[in-house]
Amino acid sequence: MKSLNVYTLIFSALLLMHYFAEPNGFAQTAITNNPAIQHQIEKMVSVVIDVENNKATDDNAKKAFELFKNSTGLNDKDLLLQLLFFKEHLNNDDSDRGRAVRVLIGSVYPAIPLEDLTKFVASALDNTEEPVQMRDLTRLLDGVVFKKNPEPDFSVLAIVIKGQKDAPSPSLIHYMFHLEPEKAAITLAQVYSDDKAVVELQNVLRTDAVDVINILSISSNWWQRLYVAETIRKNPQLRNPEILNRLQQDEHPLIRKVLAEIKGDKTEKLLQPQKNKTIPATSANANVLEKQREDNITIPSPASLPSTNNQPRLSSQPITQSQNVPAPSNPSTPGYSRITVVSIVGVLVVLAAAVWLMRSRS
């Protein structure tokens, strides 16, 4: 019986190690290091650079890219994570490799269906506090909402949220309201309410800005109160002590997060808004492009690389970027990943069981 229990323990430990170390397992939601894949990415990046410098042909790049994708053994989503990890750890002055890895990212992510890409990116955002990772993942969401129009389209995000209504991704909600509060509020009303409630909200949003803030700040619907928080964050002239005090009593984590941003805003002013003032209409896409210009981000066309699954390749236009999710004041430093820790624990369990088994037989 002792031997049976030991063998069961050893088998369970090995199974646990395999499950968490499996590249395609659900535990791989965070952007973590895979040295073998990173080495292959390095080689593929060199090929892209050689093509740009006329040291290799387009055919060389196409063959190398197909071999690269097949040899990694990863699906497109996990490969995208590894490409983002590679990009994150480049030196800022390494422009050639940075441009080359952006070409690879632009060649991989269009093959992922938009709903799957949204779920995947939202999950990754929920599991990271690294500023660079958050910025790059946010750009991928920009690629979803600005895919067809110069103004944000939340239809794909709405489908994803409908599938997780009881516990939607906080990062996905935060992204929507940071980008376009009014459109986000209407989208969530369509998800969580009936048509009548949606029309009522639209009618409220057409009224005086001060009345809108007052009415929605006492709403029982958290997404309407979140609209208020984001609106006064974007428009300091609409802030007043009464509204801020009301929101400070709110226990919803996303609302509290926006209030923390307002508190840290150097331009914060407690003003009594004047009547008949409307909320300034802003072009979300203009904000995106302006932020992009600040970061000086360009993503060249991967014309030399093959598209996959008949999905369009990234054009010569850059992946647009929304207003970044604010980075934490003290971002965590890279360390052992959850996968690595569990694997180490599994090894120790197996070794301990083996020693115990040997002693019990002696």
C-alpha positions in Angstrom: 0.0 0.0 0.0 2.9 2.4 0.8 4.4 1.8 -2.6 1.0 2.4 -4.3 0.6 5.7 -2.5 4.2 6.8 -3.4 3.7 6.0 -7.0 0.4 7.8 -7.1 2.1 10.9 -5.5 5.0 10.8 -8.0 2.6 10.4 -11.0 0.4 13.3 -9.7 3.5 15.5 -9.3 4.7 14.7 -12.8 1.2 15.4 -14.2 1.1 18.7 -12.4 4.5 19.7 -13.8 3.6 18.8 -17.3 0.2 20.6 -17.1 1.6 23.9 -15.9 4.7 23.8 -18.2 2.6 23.0 -21.3 2.9 26.0 -23.6 -0.7 25.7 -24.8 -2.2 25.3 -21.3 -4.4 27.9 -19.8 -1.8 28.8 -17.3 0.2 30.5 -20.1 -1.9 33.7 -19.8 0.9 35.9 -18.6 3.8 37.0 -20.7 6.7 34.8 -19.4 10.1 33.8 -20.8 10.6 30.7 -22.9 14.3 30.6 -23.6 14.1 28.2 -26.5 11.4 30.2 -28.2 13.2 33.4 -27.5 16.3 32.0 -29.3 14.2 31.1 -32.3 12.7 34.6 -32.4 16.2 36.1 -32.3 17.2 34.1 -35.4 14.0 35.1 -37.2 14.5 38.7 -36.3 18.0 38.5 -37.9 16.4 37.2 -41.1 14.0 40.2 -41.3 16.9 42.6 -40.7 18.9 40.8 -43.5 16.0 41.4 -45.9 15.8 45.0 -45.0 19.6 45.3 -45.7 19.3 43.4 -49.0 21.4 40.5 -47.5 18.5 38.0 -48.0 15.6 37.7 -50.4 11.9 37.7 -49.8 11.8 34.0 -50.6 14.4 33.4 -47.9 12.2 35.3 -45.4 9.0 33.4 -46.4 10.7 30.0 -46.0 12.4 31.1 -42.7 9.0 32.4 -41.3 7.2 29.2 -42.1 10.0 27.1 -40.6 10.0 29.4 -37.6 6.2 29.1 -36.9 6.3 25.3 -37.3 9.3 24.8 -35.2 8.0 26.7 -32.2 5.1 24.3 -31.7 3.0 27.2 -30.4 -0.4 28.4 -31.5 -0.6 32.0 -32.7 -1.7 33.4 -29.4 1.2 31.9 -27.4 3.6 32.8 -30.1 2.3 36.4 -29.9 3.0 36.4 -26.2 6.6 35.3 -26.8 7.1 38.0 -29.4 5.8 40.6 -27.0 8.2 39.3 -24.3 11.1 39.6 -26.8 10.1 43.2 -27.7 9.7 44.2 -24.1 13.3 43.2 -23.3 15.0 45.0 -26.2 17.2 48.0 -25.5 15.5 51.3 -26.4 18.3 52.1 -28.9 18.0 48.8 -30.7 15.9 50.1 -33.5 16.6 47.5 -36.1 15.6 44.5 -33.9 12.6 46.5 -32.6 11.4 47.2 -36.1 11.9 43.5 -37.1 10.0 42.1 -34.1 7.1 44.5 -34.9 7.0 43.0 -38.4 6.7 39.6 -36.9 4.0 40.7 -34.5 2.1 42.2 -37.4 2.4 38.9 -39.3 1.1 36.7 -36.5 -1.7 38.6 -34.8 -4.0 39.1 -37.8 -4.4 35.3 -38.1 -6.2 35.2 -34.7 -10.0 35.7 -34.9 -11.0 39.1 -33.4 -13.1 37.6 -30.6 -10.3 35.2 -29.6 -7.7 38.0 -29.8 -9.8 40.2 -27.6 -10.3 37.5 -24.9 -6.7 36.6 -25.1 -5.4 40.2 -24.8 -7.9 41.0 -22.0 -6.7 38.0 -20.0 -3.1 39.0 -20.5 -3.8 42.5 -19.4 -5.6 41.2 -16.3 -2.4 39.3 -15.4 0.3 41.9 -15.8 1.3 45.2 -14.2 4.4 45.7 -16.4 4.0 49.1 -18.2 5.6 48.0 -21.5 3.4 44.8 -21.6 0.3 46.9 -20.9 1.2 49.3 -23.6 1.8 46.7 -26.2 -1.3 44.7 -25.3 -3.4 47.8 -25.4 -2.2 48.5 -29.0 -3.5 45.1 -30.0 -7.0 46.0 -28.6 -6.7 49.2 -30.7 -6.2 47.0 -33.7 -9.6 45.4 -32.9 -11.7 48.5 -32.2 -10.1 50.6 -35.0 -10.0 47.8 -37.6 -12.7 49.2 -39.8 -13.4 52.7 -38.7 -11.5 55.9 -37.7 -13.8 56.0 -34.6 -13.8 53.1 -32.0 -16.1 50.2 -32.7 -16.8 48.2 -29.5 -19.0 45.5 -31.2 -16.4 42.8 -30.9 -15.7 43.7 -27.3 -19.4 43.7 -26.5 -19.7 40.1 -27.8 -16.8 39.1 -25.5 -18.3 40.8 -22.5 -21.7 39.1 -23.1 -19.9 35.8 -22.8 -18.5 36.8 -19.3 -21.3 39.0 -18.0 -21.0 37.8 -14.4 -17.3 38.6 -14.3 -16.1 40.7 -17.3 -12.4 41.5 -17.7 -11.6 44.6 -15.6 -8.9 45.5 -18.1 -11.3 45.4 -21.0 -13.9 47.6 -19.3 -11.2 50.0 -18.2 -9.9 50.2 -21.8 -13.3 51.0 -23.2 -14.1 53.8 -20.7 -10.7 55.3 -21.0 -11.1 55.5 -24.7 -14.7 56.6 -25.2 -16.8 56.8 -22.0 -20.1 57.6 -23.7 -19.9 54.8 -26.2 -18.7 52.4 -23.6 -21.6 53.2 -21.3 -24.1 52.7 -24.1 -22.4 49.4 -25.1 -22.6 48.0 -21.6 -26.2 49.1 -21.4 -26.9 47.0 -24.5 -25.1 44.1 -22.8 -26.8 44.3 -19.4 -30.1 46.0 -20.0 -33.1 46.0 -22.4 -33.7 48.3 -25.4 -35.9 50.6 -23.3 -33.1 51.2 -20.8 -30.6 51.9 -23.6 -32.9 54.5 -25.1 -33.4 56.1 -21.7 -29.6 56.3 -21.2 -29.2 57.8 -24.7 -31.8 60.5 -23.9 -30.1 61.3 -20.6 -26.7 61.7 -22.3 -28.2 64.3 -24.7 -29.1 66.7 -21.8 -27.0 69.3 -20.1 -23.6 67.9 -19.0 -24.1 68.9 -15.3 -27.4 67.1 -15.2 -25.9 64.1 -16.8 -23.2 63.9 -14.2 -25.7 64.4 -11.3 -28.3 61.8 -12.6 -25.8 59.0 -13.5 -23.7 59.4 -10.4 -26.6 58.0 -8.3 -27.5 55.3 -10.8 -27.7 51.7 -9.5 -25.8 50.6 -12.6 -22.1 50.5 -12.0 -21.3 51.2 -15.7 -23.2 54.5 -15.5 -21.4 55.6 -12.4 -18.1 54.6 -14.1 -19.1 56.8 -17.0 -19.3 59.7 -14.6 -15.9 58.9 -13.1 -14.3 58.7 -16.5 -16.0 61.8 -17.8 -14.9 64.0 -14.9 -11.4 62.6 -15.2 -11.3 63.7 -18.8 -13.1 67.0 -18.1 -11.8 68.7 -14.9 -14.2 71.6 -15.3 -17.0 69.1 -14.5 -15.6 68.1 -11.1 -17.2 69.4 -7.9 -16.9 68.4 -4.3 -20.4 66.9 -4.2 -19.9 64.5 -7.1 -16.4 63.6 -6.0 -17.6 62.8 -2.5 -20.4 60.7 -3.9 -18.1 58.7 -6.0 -15.6 58.2 -3.2 -18.3 56.3 -1.4 -18.5 53.9 -4.3 -17.0 50.4 -3.7 -16.7 49.3 -7.3 -13.0 48.7 -8.0 -13.0 50.3 -11.5 -14.6 53.5 -10.2 -12.1 53.6 -7.3 -9.3 53.1 -9.8 -10.4 56.1 -11.9 -10.7 58.2 -8.7 -7.2 57.3 -7.8 -6.1 58.7 -11.2 -8.1 61.9 -10.6 -6.4 62.3 -7.2 -3.0 62.0 -8.9 -3.9 64.4 -11.6 -1.9 67.6 -11.2 -4.6 69.5 -13.1 -7.3 68.5 -10.7 -9.6 71.4 -9.8 -12.8 71.4 -7.7 -15.0 73.6 -9.7 -18.7 74.4 -9.7 -19.7 73.6 -13.3 -21.8 76.1 -15.0 -25.2 75.2 -16.5 -25.7 74.7 -20.2 -22.2 73.4 -20.6 -21.8 70.4 -22.8 -19.2 67.7 -22.5 -16.5 68.4 -25.1 -16.7 66.0 -28.1 -13.4 64.4 -28.5 -12.2 62.2 -31.3 -10.9 59.0 -29.7 -8.9 58.2 -32.8 -7.3 61.7 -32.8 -6.2 60.9 -29.2 -4.9 57.6 -30.3 -2.8 59.1 -33.2 -1.5 61.9 -31.0 -0.3 59.4 -28.4 1.2 57.3 -31.1 3.2 60.3 -32.4 4.5 60.9 -28.9 5.8 57.4 -28.8 7.2 57.6 -32.3 5.9 54.2 -33.1 5.8 52.8 -36.6 5.3 49.3 -37.7 6.5 48.5 -41.2 4.6 46.3 -43.6 5.6 42.6 -43.4 5.3 42.3 -47.1 8.0 39.8 -47.3 6.3 37.5 -44.9 3.4 35.2 -45.7 0.0 35.8 -44.3 -1.7 32.9 -42.5 -5.2 31.5 -42.7 -6.1 34.0 -45.5 -6.1 36.8 -43.0 -4.9 40.2 -44.2 -1.3 41.1 -43.4 -0.6 44.3 -41.5 -0.5 47.3 -43.7 2.2 49.9 -43.7 0.1 51.9 -41.2 1.1 51.6 -37.6 -1.0 49.7 -35.0 -2.7 52.6 -33.3 -2.6 53.1 -29.6 -5.2 54.3 -27.2 -4.5 56.3 -24.1 -2.3 53.9 -22.0 -3.6 52.2 -19.0 -1.7 54.1 -16.3 1.4 52.2 -15.1 1.6 51.3 -11.4 3.8 53.6 -9.4 6.0 50.7 -8.4 5.8 48.1 -11.1 6.9 44.6 -10.1 10.3 43.4 -11.4 10.5 40.3 -13.5 11.1 37.1 -11.4 10.2 33.5 -11.5 7.0 32.8 -13.4 4.1 30.8 -11.9 4.9 28.0 -14.3 8.6 27.9 -13.2 7.6 27.9 -9.5 5.1 25.1 -9.8 7.6 23.1 -11.8 10.3 23.5 -9.1 7.8 22.5 -6.4 6.8 19.4 -8.5 10.5 18.3 -8.9 11.0 18.6 -5.1 7.9 16.6 -4.4 9.0 13.9 -6.8 12.5 13.8 -5.3 11.1 13.6 -1.7 8.8 10.8 -2.7 11.6 8.9 -4.3 13.8 9.2 -1.2 11.0 8.1 1.1 10.4 5.1 -1.2 14.0 4.1 -1.1 14.2 4.4 2.7 11.0 2.4 3.2 12.4 -0.5 1.2 15.7 -0.6 2.9 
